[in-house]
Amino acid sequence: MSTTPDTDNAVRAFVDGHYTAFLDDLGAWLRIPSVSADPARAGDVRRSAEWLAAHLTATGFPEVEIWETPGAPAVFAAWPSGDPDAPTVLVYGHHDVQPAAREDGWHTDPFDPVVKDGRLYARGAADDKGQVLFHTLGVRAHLAATGRTAPAVNLKLLIEGEEESGSPHFPELIQAHADRLVCDTVIVSDTGMWSEDTPTVCTGMRGLTDCQIDLYGPDQDIHSGSFGGAVPNPATEAARLAAALHHADRTVAVPGFYDGIVELTDRERELFAELPFDEAGWLRTAHSHGLLGETGYTTLERIWARPTAEVNGIAGGYQGPGGKTIVPSAAQLKLSFRLVAGQDTEQIQRSVREWVAASLPAGIRHEITFWGATRPCLTPLDHPALQSLVRAMGRAFDQKIRFTREGGSGPAADLRDVLGAPVLFLGISVPSDGWHAPNEKVELDLLVKGAETAAHLWADLAENGPV
C-alpha cells in the first residue's frame, strides 16, 4: 500500500472513532495488579495474561495461547497474512508491572486508573500495558484503512509476564518456542521517545552484567593496634579495587574491557547532537550536582553508546556509632557493567575475574558471584526495516523522526540472538511518565500516535520488506 493522504486519514479516523472503547479496555487491564515480583500477586499476573489472551481473541487474532513458564505465564498470538510473500513480524512487550502502593507517594490508587489533563495515571500505564495494547487498536486501524481481512504482514505477539523480575525464564521460553516465533523483524514496544515534541526511534540498548565480590581476611575481626599494618585488610582492599576500576580519564581499567566494541560513527554523533538536550535539566532529573564521565564523549554518548563500570555498593567492618578499632574479617563490593555492541558478556565476566584475582594481595581470599547477563543490542541506521519504522512514525506524528539509544538494558538481545532477526524499538513513552515511580502515567495523545504508527508500519514493511 503506497502512502496517500486518504490512507493516513482513514487510519486516523478509525483510531479516533474507537478511542473511547480502547481507553475503557486499557483501564480494565490496568486494574489487575500483575506484580510479578510479589509471590502473593501470582494469581493476578495469571489473571492479567488471561485478560490479554481474551482481548487478543476479540481483536481478531486466530491463534492465541498462554505459554507457561516456571514462573509467570506469557501470552502468544499470531495472525497470518495469507500472502505467501508477506514478511513476519514479532511484537514483544510485557504484562507484568512494578510494585506500587498508595503510601509510596501516589496521589491516587495505583491500580484504579485516573484520567486527568490528557494523561492516564496507573501502574503499567506506560510500562508496559499501554504500549502493548495500542498494537490491538493499530492492527484494527490497519485493516480498516486497507480493506484487508488479515494484516499485510504475518503478525505475532509475545507478551511476557516476568520482565519486571528480570525475565529469568525468558531465554528458555523463546528457545523452547523458537519454531513458533520465527520472524523477519522483532518490534519491541517497551521503550520511549525523547519528548512529546521530539518523536524519536531508539536504535539500541546497552547490555548488563553485575556481580558481588566477597573479600575475606582474618578469620575474625582483630585489634588494629596489635595487628593493623602487618596483615591485609579486606575493607582496604575493597576500597582499592573500587578506586582502581577507572583510569584518570574515566575509562574502565579492566584489561580487555573494550575489545571488539562497535564505535560510534560520525553520523550517529551528529544525530545525537541534533537532539534538544538541556544539560542543566538533565542534571536536575538525575538529582546530581555535576557531570563526570569518559573523556572525549558527550553526556548522551556516555549514557547511550559507551560501556561503563559502576560501584553499586561497598561494605565492610564496623558501621555502628562511635569507633571500633579493628581490622575487619570481611568486606564486600558490588559492581555493574553496562555493555555496548561488540562486547561479549562472558568475556567481560572472565576479564573481571582475572582483574580481581591479579589485584588482591596474598592473605585475601575472595569469591565473585555474577547474577547473569543481558547482551547489548544495536540496529544499524541504514537497515531497511528501521527505515520502514521511521516512515510509519513520521506519518503518525507529521514531523521529522530523530534517533536515540537507551542506556538501560532489556531482553531484546535474547530475541535477536535466538531468532536471528533485527530488533526495532517502537515506543511512545516520554521521560516524565515515571516508570517504576509513584504516579506513573502515559500521555493519551501519544498512545494514539503509537496506534497510528503500528497501523502504518505493517503496510510499509509488507511493501518494502525487511532484509
C-alpha positions as CSV (number, residue, x, y, z in Angstrom):
1,M,0.0,0.0,0.0
2,S,1.5,3.3,-1.0
3,T,1.5,6.3,1.2
4,T,-1.5,8.5,0.5
5,P,-3.4,11.2,2.4
6,D,-6.5,9.1,2.1
7,T,-5.0,6.1,3.9
8,D,-3.5,8.4,6.6
9,N,-6.9,10.0,7.2
10,A,-8.6,6.6,7.3
11,V,-6.2,5.3,9.9
12,R,-6.6,8.5,12.0
13,A,-10.4,8.4,11.7
14,F,-10.6,4.7,12.8
15,V,-8.3,5.4,15.8
16,D,-10.3,8.5,16.9
17,G,-13.6,6.6,16.4
18,H,-12.5,3.7,18.7
19,Y,-10.5,5.7,21.2
20,T,-13.1,5.6,24.0
21,A,-13.5,1.8,23.8
22,F,-9.8,1.4,23.7
23,L,-9.4,3.5,26.8
24,D,-12.0,1.5,28.6
25,D,-10.2,-1.7,27.7
26,L,-6.9,-0.4,28.9
27,G,-8.4,0.7,32.2
28,A,-9.8,-2.7,32.8
29,W,-6.4,-4.3,32.2
30,L,-4.6,-1.7,34.4
31,R,-6.9,-2.6,37.3
32,I,-5.3,-6.1,37.5
33,P,-2.3,-5.7,39.9
34,S,0.1,-8.0,37.9
35,V,3.2,-7.5,40.1
36,S,5.5,-10.4,39.1
37,A,8.0,-9.7,42.0
38,D,5.4,-10.4,44.7
39,P,4.5,-14.1,45.1
40,A,1.2,-13.1,46.6
41,R,0.3,-11.5,43.3
42,A,0.9,-14.6,41.2
43,G,-2.8,-15.1,40.7
44,D,-3.1,-11.5,39.5
45,V,-0.3,-12.0,37.0
46,R,-2.1,-15.1,35.6
47,R,-5.4,-13.1,35.5
48,S,-3.6,-10.4,33.5
49,A,-2.4,-13.0,31.0
50,E,-5.9,-14.4,30.7
51,W,-7.4,-10.9,30.2
52,L,-4.9,-10.2,27.4
53,A,-5.5,-13.5,25.7
54,A,-9.2,-12.9,25.7
55,H,-8.7,-9.3,24.3
56,L,-6.4,-10.5,21.5
57,T,-9.0,-13.1,20.5
58,A,-11.7,-10.4,20.5
59,T,-9.4,-8.2,18.4
60,G,-9.3,-11.0,15.7
61,F,-6.1,-13.0,16.3
62,P,-7.0,-16.5,15.2
63,E,-4.2,-18.1,17.3
64,V,-3.9,-17.1,21.0
65,E,-2.2,-19.1,23.6
66,I,-1.0,-18.8,27.2
67,W,2.6,-20.1,27.4
68,E,3.6,-21.4,30.8
69,T,7.0,-20.9,32.4
70,P,8.4,-22.0,35.8
71,G,7.3,-18.5,36.9
72,A,4.7,-16.3,35.4
73,P,2.8,-17.0,32.1
74,A,3.4,-15.3,28.8
75,V,0.9,-14.7,26.0
76,F,1.5,-15.6,22.4
77,A,-0.8,-14.6,19.5
78,A,-0.5,-15.0,15.7
79,W,-2.4,-13.6,12.8
80,P,-1.2,-14.9,9.4
81,S,-1.3,-12.5,6.5
82,G,-2.5,-15.0,3.9
83,D,0.0,-13.5,1.4
84,P,2.8,-16.0,0.6
85,D,5.5,-13.4,0.3
86,A,4.5,-11.4,3.4
87,P,7.2,-10.8,5.9
88,T,6.7,-12.0,9.5
89,V,6.9,-9.5,12.4
90,L,7.0,-10.4,16.1
91,V,5.9,-7.7,18.6
92,Y,7.4,-8.0,22.1
93,G,6.1,-6.5,25.4
94,H,5.3,-7.5,28.9
95,H,2.1,-7.5,31.0
96,D,3.7,-7.6,34.5
97,V,4.3,-4.4,36.4
98,Q,6.4,-3.0,39.2
99,P,5.1,-3.0,42.8
100,A,3.0,0.1,43.8
101,A,1.1,1.2,46.8
102,R,-0.7,4.5,47.8
103,E,1.7,5.1,50.7
104,D,4.7,5.2,48.2
105,G,3.6,8.7,47.3
106,W,0.8,8.0,44.8
107,H,-1.9,10.7,44.6
108,T,-4.5,8.0,43.8
109,D,-4.8,4.3,44.0
110,P,-2.1,2.9,41.5
111,F,-4.5,0.2,40.3
112,D,-7.5,2.4,39.9
113,P,-6.8,4.3,36.6
114,V,-7.5,8.0,36.6
115,V,-7.6,10.3,33.5
116,K,-6.7,13.9,34.1
117,D,-5.5,16.6,31.7
118,G,-4.9,14.2,28.9
119,R,-3.0,11.8,30.9
120,L,-3.8,8.3,32.3
121,Y,-2.4,7.6,35.7
122,A,-1.9,4.0,36.8
123,R,0.8,1.5,37.4
124,G,1.6,0.0,34.0
125,A,0.0,2.8,32.0
126,A,3.3,3.4,30.2
127,D,5.4,0.4,31.3
128,D,4.1,-1.6,29.6
129,K,0.4,-2.3,29.3
130,G,-0.4,0.9,27.4
131,Q,2.3,0.3,24.9
132,V,1.2,-3.3,24.4
133,L,-2.4,-2.5,23.9
134,F,-2.0,0.2,21.3
135,H,-1.0,-2.6,18.9
136,T,-4.5,-4.1,19.1
137,L,-6.0,-0.7,18.1
138,G,-3.3,-0.3,15.5
139,V,-3.9,-3.6,13.7
140,R,-7.6,-2.9,13.5
141,A,-7.0,0.6,12.1
142,H,-4.6,-1.0,9.6
143,L,-7.3,-3.4,8.4
144,A,-9.9,-0.7,8.2
145,A,-7.7,1.6,6.2
146,T,-6.5,-1.1,3.7
147,G,-9.8,-3.1,3.4
148,R,-7.9,-6.2,4.3
149,T,-9.3,-9.1,6.4
150,A,-5.8,-10.0,7.7
151,P,-2.7,-7.9,8.3
152,A,-0.3,-7.2,5.5
153,V,2.4,-9.0,7.5
154,N,2.3,-12.3,9.4
155,L,1.8,-10.7,12.8
156,K,2.9,-12.3,16.0
157,L,2.9,-11.1,19.6
158,L,4.8,-12.4,22.6
159,I,3.9,-10.6,25.8
160,E,5.9,-12.0,28.8
161,G,5.0,-11.9,32.4
162,E,8.3,-11.6,34.2
163,E,10.1,-8.6,32.7
164,E,9.9,-6.6,35.9
165,S,11.5,-9.5,37.7
166,G,14.5,-9.7,35.3
167,S,13.0,-12.1,32.7
168,P,14.5,-15.1,34.5
169,H,12.8,-17.7,32.3
170,F,12.5,-15.7,29.0
171,P,15.6,-17.1,27.2
172,E,14.4,-20.6,27.8
173,L,10.9,-19.7,26.7
174,I,11.9,-18.3,23.4
175,Q,14.3,-21.2,22.8
176,A,11.6,-23.7,23.5
177,H,9.2,-22.0,21.1
178,A,11.7,-20.8,18.5
179,D,9.9,-22.6,15.7
180,R,6.7,-20.7,16.5
181,L,8.5,-17.4,16.9
182,V,10.4,-17.4,13.6
183,C,10.2,-13.9,12.1
184,D,12.0,-11.4,9.9
185,T,11.8,-8.5,12.3
186,V,11.2,-8.0,16.0
187,I,9.4,-4.9,17.3
188,V,10.0,-4.1,21.0
189,S,7.3,-1.8,22.4
190,D,8.9,-1.4,25.9
191,T,10.8,1.8,25.4
192,G,10.3,5.5,24.9
193,M,10.9,8.7,23.0
194,W,12.9,11.8,23.6
195,S,9.9,14.0,24.4
196,E,6.3,14.8,23.3
197,D,7.6,17.5,20.9
198,T,10.6,15.4,19.6
199,P,9.5,11.9,18.5
200,T,12.4,9.5,18.2
201,V,13.2,5.9,17.3
202,C,15.6,4.0,19.6
203,T,18.2,2.1,17.7
204,G,19.9,0.2,20.6
205,M,20.1,-0.8,24.2
206,R,23.1,-1.5,26.3
207,G,23.8,-4.9,27.9
208,L,24.4,-5.5,31.5
209,T,26.3,-7.8,33.8
210,D,26.7,-7.3,37.6
211,C,28.5,-9.1,40.4
212,Q,29.3,-9.2,44.1
213,I,32.8,-9.6,45.3
214,D,33.2,-11.0,48.8
215,L,36.7,-10.5,50.4
216,Y,37.9,-12.4,53.4
217,G,41.0,-11.6,55.5
218,P,41.5,-12.6,59.2
219,D,39.3,-15.4,60.4
220,Q,37.7,-12.8,62.8
221,D,37.8,-9.1,63.5
222,I,41.1,-8.3,65.1
223,H,42.7,-5.5,67.1
224,S,44.0,-2.7,64.8
225,G,46.7,-1.7,67.2
226,S,48.1,-5.2,67.7
227,F,47.8,-6.4,64.2
228,G,47.0,-3.4,61.9
229,G,49.7,-2.6,59.4
230,A,51.0,-6.1,59.4
231,V,48.1,-8.1,57.9
232,P,45.9,-7.5,54.8
233,N,42.7,-5.6,55.5
234,P,39.7,-6.8,53.3
235,A,37.9,-3.4,53.7
236,T,41.0,-1.6,52.4
237,E,41.3,-4.0,49.5
238,A,37.6,-3.5,48.6
239,A,38.3,0.3,48.5
240,R,41.4,-0.2,46.5
241,L,39.5,-2.3,43.9
242,A,36.8,0.3,43.7
243,A,39.4,3.1,43.3
244,A,41.3,1.1,40.6
245,L,38.2,0.4,38.5
246,H,38.8,3.5,36.3
247,H,41.8,5.3,34.8
248,A,42.2,9.1,35.3
249,D,40.3,9.7,32.0
250,R,37.4,7.6,33.5
251,T,37.9,4.7,31.1
252,V,37.4,1.3,32.6
253,A,40.7,-0.2,33.8
254,V,39.8,-3.9,33.5
255,P,42.1,-5.3,30.8
256,G,40.3,-6.3,27.6
257,F,37.2,-4.4,28.6
258,Y,37.0,-2.5,25.3
259,D,37.9,-5.4,23.0
260,G,35.6,-5.6,20.0
261,I,33.3,-2.7,20.7
262,V,31.3,-1.1,17.9
263,E,32.4,2.6,18.0
264,L,30.0,5.4,17.4
265,T,30.0,6.6,13.8
266,D,30.4,10.3,12.9
267,R,26.8,10.2,11.6
268,E,25.4,8.9,14.9
269,R,27.2,11.5,16.8
270,E,25.8,14.2,14.6
271,L,22.3,12.8,15.1
272,F,22.7,12.7,18.8
273,A,23.8,16.3,18.7
274,E,20.6,17.3,16.9
275,L,18.5,16.5,19.9
276,P,17.4,19.4,22.1
277,F,19.4,18.3,25.1
278,D,19.2,20.5,28.2
279,E,22.1,19.5,30.3
280,A,21.1,21.5,33.4
281,G,17.6,20.0,33.2
282,W,19.1,16.5,32.8
283,L,21.2,17.1,35.9
284,R,18.1,18.0,37.9
285,T,16.4,14.8,36.7
286,A,19.4,12.9,37.8
287,H,19.4,14.6,41.2
288,S,23.1,15.2,40.6
289,H,25.3,18.2,41.2
290,G,27.8,17.7,38.4
291,L,28.8,15.8,35.3
292,L,31.6,13.3,35.2
293,G,32.5,10.6,32.7
294,E,34.7,9.2,30.0
295,T,36.9,11.9,28.4
296,G,36.1,12.8,24.8
297,Y,32.3,12.0,24.8
298,T,29.2,14.0,25.4
299,T,26.7,13.1,28.1
300,L,24.3,11.4,25.7
301,E,27.1,9.5,24.1
302,R,28.3,8.3,27.5
303,I,24.9,7.0,28.7
304,W,23.8,5.5,25.3
305,A,26.8,4.3,23.4
306,R,29.8,3.8,25.8
307,P,30.4,0.9,28.2
308,T,30.6,1.7,31.9
309,A,31.6,0.3,35.2
310,E,29.9,1.4,38.4
311,V,30.4,0.7,42.1
312,N,26.9,-0.1,43.3
313,G,27.8,-0.8,46.9
314,I,30.7,-1.2,49.2
315,A,30.6,-2.6,52.8
316,G,32.9,-3.9,55.4
317,G,33.9,-3.6,59.0
318,Y,32.2,-1.7,61.9
319,Q,29.2,0.5,60.9
320,G,27.8,1.4,64.4
321,P,28.0,4.6,66.4
322,G,31.4,5.7,67.5
323,G,34.6,3.9,66.7
324,K,35.7,0.3,66.9
325,T,39.4,-0.1,66.1
326,I,39.6,-3.3,64.2
327,V,40.9,-4.9,61.1
328,P,37.6,-6.4,59.8
329,S,37.4,-10.1,58.8
330,A,35.4,-9.4,55.6
331,A,34.2,-6.8,53.1
332,Q,32.0,-6.7,50.1
333,L,31.9,-4.9,46.8
334,K,29.0,-4.8,44.3
335,L,29.8,-3.8,40.7
336,S,27.7,-3.4,37.5
337,F,28.9,-3.1,33.9
338,R,26.8,-1.6,31.1
339,L,28.0,-3.0,27.8
340,V,27.7,-1.9,24.1
341,A,27.5,-3.7,20.8
342,G,30.6,-5.9,20.2
343,Q,31.2,-6.7,23.8
344,D,30.6,-10.3,25.0
345,T,29.2,-10.7,28.4
346,E,31.0,-14.0,29.2
347,Q,34.3,-12.5,28.1
348,I,33.7,-9.4,30.3
349,Q,33.0,-11.7,33.3
350,R,36.2,-13.6,32.7
351,S,38.2,-10.3,32.4
352,V,36.7,-9.1,35.7
353,R,37.5,-12.3,37.5
354,E,41.1,-12.2,36.2
355,W,41.5,-8.5,37.1
356,V,40.2,-9.0,40.7
357,A,42.5,-12.1,41.2
358,A,45.5,-10.1,40.0
359,S,44.7,-7.1,42.1
360,L,44.4,-8.7,45.5
361,P,47.4,-9.4,47.8
362,A,48.2,-12.7,49.4
363,G,46.2,-13.3,52.6
364,I,42.9,-12.1,51.0
365,R,40.6,-14.8,49.8
366,H,37.7,-13.8,47.5
367,E,34.6,-15.1,45.8
368,I,32.8,-13.5,42.8
369,T,29.2,-14.1,42.1
370,F,27.7,-12.9,38.8
371,W,23.9,-12.7,38.6
372,G,23.6,-13.4,34.9
373,A,23.8,-11.1,31.9
374,T,21.9,-9.1,29.3
375,R,23.6,-8.7,26.0
376,P,23.7,-5.3,24.1
377,C,21.5,-4.8,21.0
378,L,22.0,-2.4,18.1
379,T,20.2,-1.8,14.8
380,P,22.2,-0.1,12.1
381,L,20.8,3.3,11.0
382,D,20.5,2.2,7.3
383,H,18.6,-1.1,8.0
384,P,15.5,-1.2,5.7
385,A,13.2,-2.3,8.5
386,L,14.3,0.6,10.6
387,Q,13.6,2.9,7.7
388,S,10.1,1.5,7.5
389,L,9.6,2.3,11.2
390,V,10.8,5.8,10.7
391,R,8.5,6.4,7.8
392,A,5.5,4.9,9.7
393,M,6.2,7.1,12.7
394,G,6.7,10.2,10.6
395,R,3.2,9.7,9.1
396,A,1.7,9.4,12.5
397,F,3.5,12.4,14.1
398,D,3.6,14.5,10.9
399,Q,7.2,15.6,11.6
400,K,10.8,14.5,11.3
401,I,11.8,11.5,13.4
402,R,15.1,11.6,15.2
403,F,17.2,8.9,16.8
404,T,18.2,7.8,20.3
405,R,19.6,4.8,22.1
406,E,18.7,3.5,25.6
407,G,21.2,3.5,28.4
408,G,19.3,0.7,30.2
409,S,19.1,-3.0,29.3
410,G,16.4,-5.5,28.4
411,P,15.7,-8.8,26.7
412,A,15.9,-7.5,23.1
413,A,19.3,-9.2,22.5
414,D,17.8,-12.6,23.5
415,L,15.2,-12.2,20.8
416,R,17.8,-11.1,18.3
417,D,20.2,-13.9,19.1
418,V,17.7,-16.8,19.3
419,L,15.5,-15.7,16.3
420,G,18.2,-14.3,14.2
421,A,16.1,-11.2,13.3
422,P,16.9,-7.5,13.7
423,V,15.2,-5.7,16.6
424,L,13.4,-2.4,16.2
425,F,12.1,-0.2,19.1
426,L,8.6,1.3,18.8
427,G,7.8,3.2,22.0
428,I,5.8,6.3,22.7
429,S,6.5,6.8,26.4
430,V,8.3,10.0,27.5
431,P,10.7,10.6,30.4
432,S,8.0,12.3,32.5
433,D,5.9,9.1,32.5
434,G,7.7,8.0,35.7
435,W,8.4,4.3,35.0
436,H,8.8,2.4,38.3
437,A,7.9,5.6,40.3
438,P,4.8,6.9,42.1
439,N,2.2,8.4,39.8
440,E,3.2,6.6,36.6
441,K,1.3,7.9,33.7
442,V,1.0,7.9,29.9
443,E,0.2,10.7,27.6
444,L,-3.1,9.7,25.9
445,D,-2.3,11.6,22.6
446,L,0.9,9.6,22.3
447,L,-0.9,6.3,22.8
448,V,-3.0,7.4,19.8
449,K,0.2,8.1,17.8
450,G,1.5,4.7,18.8
451,A,-1.6,3.0,17.4
452,E,-1.3,5.0,14.2
453,T,2.4,4.2,13.8
454,A,1.6,0.5,14.1
455,A,-1.2,0.8,11.6
456,H,1.2,2.3,9.0
457,L,4.1,0.1,9.8
458,W,2.6,-3.3,8.8
459,A,1.8,-1.9,5.3
460,D,5.2,-0.3,4.9
461,L,7.1,-3.5,5.9
462,A,5.0,-5.6,3.6
463,E,5.7,-3.2,0.7
464,N,9.4,-2.7,1.3
465,G,10.3,-5.9,3.1
466,P,12.9,-6.3,5.8
467,V,16.1,-7.8,4.6
